[in-house]
Amino acid sequence: MGIREIEERLQFTQRYFVKQATEQVGFALRLVCKGSGTLFVCAVTLMSCTEQITGWQYSTLLQMDVTKQVAIPQLLEAACPTGGFDQLVQESHLRMLQRFESSGVRLSDAAPPFQQEALERWTGQLMDVVRHDQSRAAAKAPRAVAPSCASDGSQSTSAGPRFGHVVKRSERDKQLCFS
């Protein structure tokens, strides 16, 4: 198999994955690369969900190295319209589900933690946006003029306008009086 054919087969797995992404729960096999450069066969489960409180949609991607179950040459051979890719994916998906069930893990049990995680992330992101907007608004707001120490009879003192209701300047003696 030449480089060109390998590229076409990798593109086939990508198109298959994208097609699966349109499903409520999709499953695909992909050839991916670790940070070290090592290639491996990755089983990808993609779940499209809707957060229950906000109604916002999100996707969850679960990835697992299945190179021991599906060898790289086996994936590449199957990754074409007539290579049996669908069957390979279905068999891998079934094995993965059986492995989860034998471990006592059901995918339906995964939904509540994903819902909570999504809500927490969105809440955090919304708070970040609010803080950012408040910072920008504060930066654009006109600055308060520093209070003057001159005796103009106003309630503003060098203590600042915050204490104007407590500290007053007496017109008669030009001294500070505390009320």
C-alpha positions as CSV (number, residue, x, y, z in Angstrom):
1,M,0.0,0.0,0.0
2,G,1.5,3.3,-1.1
3,I,1.5,6.7,0.6
4,R,-1.3,8.0,-1.6
5,E,-3.6,5.0,-0.8
6,I,-2.8,5.3,2.9
7,E,-3.8,9.0,2.8
8,E,-7.1,8.1,1.0
9,R,-7.9,5.4,3.6
10,L,-7.2,7.8,6.4
11,Q,-9.5,10.4,4.8
12,F,-12.1,7.6,4.6
13,T,-11.9,7.1,8.3
14,Q,-12.2,10.8,8.8
15,R,-15.4,11.0,6.7
16,Y,-16.8,8.0,8.5
17,F,-16.1,9.8,11.8
18,V,-17.8,13.0,10.6
19,K,-20.8,11.0,9.5
20,Q,-21.0,9.4,13.0
21,A,-20.9,12.9,14.6
22,T,-24.4,13.6,13.2
23,E,-25.8,10.7,15.3
24,Q,-27.0,11.0,18.9
25,V,-24.3,8.5,19.8
26,G,-21.6,7.8,17.2
27,F,-18.7,5.3,17.2
28,A,-15.7,5.2,14.9
29,L,-12.2,3.9,14.6
30,R,-9.4,6.3,13.8
31,L,-5.6,6.2,13.3
32,V,-4.2,8.9,15.6
33,C,-0.9,10.0,16.9
34,K,0.3,10.3,20.5
35,G,2.3,13.3,21.5
36,S,5.4,11.2,21.2
37,G,4.6,10.5,17.5
38,T,3.5,6.9,18.1
39,L,0.5,5.9,16.0
40,F,-2.4,3.9,17.5
41,V,-5.9,2.8,16.6
42,C,-8.3,4.9,18.6
43,A,-11.9,4.0,19.3
44,V,-13.9,7.2,19.5
45,T,-17.4,7.5,21.0
46,L,-19.1,10.7,20.3
47,M,-22.3,11.7,22.3
48,S,-24.4,14.7,21.3
49,C,-26.3,15.9,24.4
50,T,-28.5,18.7,25.6
51,E,-28.0,20.2,29.0
52,Q,-31.2,19.8,30.9
53,I,-31.4,23.2,32.7
54,T,-30.2,25.5,29.9
55,G,-31.2,23.5,26.8
56,W,-27.7,24.1,25.4
57,Q,-26.2,21.4,23.2
58,Y,-22.8,19.9,23.7
59,S,-20.7,16.9,22.6
60,T,-18.7,14.5,24.6
61,L,-15.8,12.6,23.0
62,L,-14.5,9.5,24.6
63,Q,-11.3,8.0,23.2
64,M,-9.6,4.7,23.9
65,D,-6.5,3.0,22.5
66,V,-7.7,-0.3,20.9
67,T,-4.5,-1.1,19.0
68,K,-4.3,-4.5,20.8
69,Q,-7.8,-5.4,19.4
70,V,-7.5,-3.7,16.0
71,A,-4.0,-3.6,14.5
72,I,-3.0,-0.6,12.4
73,P,-2.7,-2.7,9.2
74,Q,-6.1,-4.2,9.9
75,L,-7.6,-0.7,10.2
76,L,-5.9,0.5,7.0
77,E,-7.0,-2.6,5.0
78,A,-10.6,-2.1,6.0
79,A,-10.7,1.6,5.5
80,C,-12.3,1.8,2.1
81,P,-15.9,1.3,0.7
82,T,-15.4,-2.4,0.0
83,G,-12.9,-3.3,2.8
84,G,-15.5,-4.2,5.5
85,F,-14.9,-1.0,7.6
86,D,-18.5,-0.9,8.9
87,Q,-18.2,-4.4,10.1
88,L,-14.9,-3.8,11.8
89,V,-16.3,-0.7,13.5
90,Q,-19.5,-2.6,14.7
91,E,-17.4,-5.5,16.1
92,S,-15.1,-3.1,17.9
93,H,-18.1,-1.1,19.3
94,L,-19.7,-4.3,20.5
95,R,-16.5,-5.4,22.2
96,M,-16.1,-2.0,23.9
97,L,-19.7,-2.1,25.2
98,Q,-19.2,-5.6,26.5
99,R,-16.0,-4.5,28.2
100,F,-17.8,-1.6,29.9
101,E,-20.7,-3.8,31.0
102,S,-18.4,-6.5,32.4
103,S,-16.7,-3.7,34.4
104,G,-20.1,-2.5,35.7
105,V,-20.1,0.7,33.7
106,R,-23.1,1.6,31.6
107,L,-23.0,4.5,29.2
108,S,-26.4,5.6,30.3
109,D,-24.9,6.2,33.8
110,A,-22.4,8.6,32.2
111,A,-25.0,11.2,31.3
112,P,-25.5,12.8,34.8
113,P,-21.8,13.6,35.4
114,F,-21.5,15.0,31.8
115,Q,-24.6,17.1,32.5
116,Q,-23.1,18.5,35.7
117,E,-19.7,19.0,34.1
118,A,-21.3,20.9,31.2
119,L,-23.3,23.1,33.5
120,E,-20.3,23.9,35.6
121,R,-18.1,24.8,32.6
122,W,-20.8,27.0,31.1
123,T,-21.4,28.7,34.4
124,G,-17.7,29.3,34.7
125,Q,-17.4,30.6,31.2
126,L,-20.4,32.9,31.6
127,M,-18.8,34.3,34.8
128,D,-15.6,34.9,33.0
129,V,-17.4,36.8,30.3
130,V,-19.3,38.9,32.9
131,R,-16.0,39.7,34.7
132,H,-14.3,40.6,31.5
133,D,-17.2,42.9,30.5
134,Q,-17.2,44.5,33.9
135,S,-13.4,45.1,33.7
136,R,-13.8,46.7,30.2
137,A,-16.7,48.8,31.4
138,A,-14.7,50.0,34.4
139,A,-11.8,50.8,32.2
140,K,-14.0,52.9,29.9
141,A,-15.9,54.6,32.8
142,P,-14.9,58.2,33.6
143,R,-12.6,58.4,36.5
144,A,-13.7,60.1,39.7
145,V,-12.0,63.4,40.3
146,A,-9.8,63.3,43.3
147,P,-11.4,65.2,46.2
148,S,-10.1,68.6,46.9
149,C,-8.8,69.8,50.3
150,A,-10.0,73.3,49.6
151,S,-12.8,74.6,51.9
152,D,-15.6,75.0,49.4
153,G,-18.3,74.0,51.8
154,S,-19.2,70.9,50.0
155,Q,-19.6,67.5,51.6
156,S,-16.6,66.0,49.7
157,T,-13.5,65.7,51.9
158,S,-10.1,64.3,51.5
159,A,-11.6,61.2,53.0
160,G,-13.4,60.8,49.7
161,P,-17.1,61.0,48.7
162,R,-17.9,57.7,50.4
163,F,-17.8,59.4,53.8
164,G,-19.7,62.5,52.8
165,H,-22.7,61.6,55.0
166,V,-20.5,61.3,58.1
167,V,-17.9,64.1,57.6
168,K,-19.2,67.6,57.0
169,R,-17.4,70.9,56.7
170,S,-18.7,73.7,58.9
171,E,-19.0,77.0,57.0
172,R,-18.6,79.1,60.1
173,D,-15.3,77.8,61.3
174,K,-14.0,75.9,58.2
175,Q,-13.2,72.9,60.3
176,L,-14.3,69.3,60.0
177,C,-17.3,68.2,62.1
178,F,-18.4,64.6,62.5
179,S,-22.2,64.1,62.6
